[in-house]
Amino acid sequence: MHMLYNSDHFAVVQFEVPADAGSDGGAATARGGYEIVDKSARREIFLEGAMARSFREGVQALIESQPSEDEIDAFLSRYTELAQQPVVLH
């Protein structure tokens, strides 16, 4: 687990889960994704698979432009519009 971004409005955490090699000796692929928390709305979304790859590519393109915090937050808000999971403290 790696904290990638933390602002007043959003937090982004990357999760990487190493996969075991298959019992047939096949190559293993890592699993994981990104959790994006919208602090203002108190919602979160977990991206994995194709959505996580798309998110990573978008972030890489955004970083190349040396964005401001407001531009990063605007980018993240596009994903948190889909968020349905409420943030609950245990």
C-alpha positions in Angstrom: 0.0 0.0 0.0 1.4 3.4 -1.1 -0.1 6.8 -0.4 0.3 8.5 -3.8 -1.6 11.8 -3.2 -3.2 13.6 -0.2 -4.8 17.0 -0.4 -7.6 18.7 1.5 -10.1 17.2 -0.8 -8.7 13.8 -2.0 -6.5 10.9 -1.1 -5.2 8.3 -3.5 -3.7 5.0 -2.3 -2.1 2.4 -4.6 -2.5 -1.3 -3.6 -0.3 -4.0 -5.0 -1.0 -7.7 -4.3 1.6 -10.1 -5.6 0.1 -13.2 -7.2 1.5 -16.6 -6.6 2.7 -18.6 -9.6 0.0 -20.9 -10.9 0.1 -24.6 -9.9 0.8 -25.5 -13.5 4.0 -23.4 -13.3 2.6 -20.5 -15.3 3.7 -17.0 -14.9 2.1 -15.0 -12.1 0.6 -11.5 -12.6 0.3 -8.9 -9.9 -3.1 -7.6 -8.9 -4.0 -4.4 -7.3 -5.6 -1.1 -7.9 -6.2 2.4 -6.7 -8.5 3.7 -3.9 -9.6 7.3 -4.4 -11.3 9.0 -1.4 -13.3 12.1 -1.8 -12.9 13.7 1.6 -15.6 16.3 1.1 -18.3 13.9 0.0 -17.0 11.1 2.3 -17.1 8.6 -0.6 -14.5 6.3 -2.0 -14.0 4.2 -5.1 -11.6 1.3 -5.8 -10.3 1.0 -9.4 -8.9 -2.2 -10.7 -8.3 -3.9 -14.0 -8.9 -1.8 -17.1 -10.2 1.1 -15.1 -7.0 1.2 -13.0 -4.8 1.1 -16.2 -6.8 4.0 -17.6 -6.4 5.9 -14.4 -2.6 5.3 -14.3 -2.2 6.5 -17.9 -4.3 9.6 -17.2 -2.2 10.4 -14.1 1.0 9.9 -16.0 -0.2 12.3 -18.8 -1.3 14.8 -16.1 2.0 14.7 -14.3 3.9 15.6 -17.5 2.1 18.9 -17.5 3.2 19.8 -13.9 -0.3 20.4 -12.7 -1.5 22.5 -9.8 -3.3 20.9 -6.9 -6.5 22.2 -8.3 -5.9 20.5 -11.6 -5.1 17.2 -9.9 -8.2 17.5 -7.8 -10.3 18.2 -10.9 -8.9 15.1 -12.5 -9.7 12.9 -9.5 -13.2 14.3 -9.2 -14.0 12.7 -12.6 -13.5 9.3 -10.9 -15.2 10.0 -7.6 -18.4 11.0 -9.4 -18.8 7.2 -9.8 -18.1 6.5 -6.1 -20.9 4.9 -4.2 -19.1 3.5 -1.2 -19.3 5.7 1.9 -16.2 6.2 4.0 -16.7 4.7 7.4 -14.3 4.8 10.3 -13.9 1.7 12.4 
